[in-house]
Every structure is written in structure tokens, then in C-alpha cells.
């Protein structure tokens, strides 16, 4: 069980850290996707900070900081539920796979983390 948790957590960390970096440098695809769902440009860096904080929390959780990994995963689940909702609300389905996939990964990390805590 720990091996599955470790693999999924590392993938989730890498993808969220990469997404945060893309937000910080205003990558063209970030600007296009944000504009498609009416996210103001001024929100991009703060949203990147949320992704970076989630990735950092997952890293600290892997290193044994009790409950922080689960809290970070729960935060990412809520964040990506919001992202998917915004995509659905604006009927933007062409790029919904990214937040949907990251939502699924964060949910799996949360479930595996909580299963290990027993």
C-alpha cells in the first residue's frame, strides 16, 4: 500500500509543482486556459501558490510530518473541484482533462494517505 501511495504522491507532487511554475512564469497555455474560463490574470500567481503549497505539503507528508500530507491532498481536492466546476460552468470542455486528472490524483493520494493512517 505504501508503494502505491508513494508513486501516486510523487506524480501528484511533480505535476502540481510543474503547474505552479507554469503559473509563475505566465506560460502561454496558462494564459489561454485562464482566459477561456474568465480567470483574471491577477489570480494566476495566487492560484499557482495554492498548487505549490499543496505540492510542498505532500512532500512534507512523505517525510513524516503527520497529517500534513492528508491536509495538503484534501486542499488540492477542493482546489481542483473548484477548477472543474469553473470549467463546467463556462462550458469549456477542451481543457478540462488537466484539472480533472489532477483532481483524481489528489483524491487517490488522500484516500491512500488516510488508509495508511489506520
Steps between C-alpha positions, in 0.01 A plus 500: 500500500783740581657444158177600324470805725861596433467473121170690479621765744822559306311529170256744663784703650685526168189596302386761753849648532521519122158663479603752766818587310296544181274739692794695641654557155165573331542218250295567186279193553422619853394841371285341227333252735440765765349741250270226369338468845517872588767468768663843536872517427554640851381167646750282315792536743282456813350186345854382426586557865213270601635229268853550634378486860315177424811347344714614795250357747505166321882499511500570873237230545729252325774594744280417796340828605188343642166599344657762272495274196131427549424867558691598185324233295162614634585858410596397148177300466298809593708720270450271201129452573479877466700494177282229347187687609622820335571311177153345506333830584666670203442195277871474423558131446806508274746537786306349790715185493788666687306614808292181486810280499664700777178474702505122459867477600450719808197291601698176466785645708250605767332158511832313512636735767192452717507123443858490626415703809288218642 
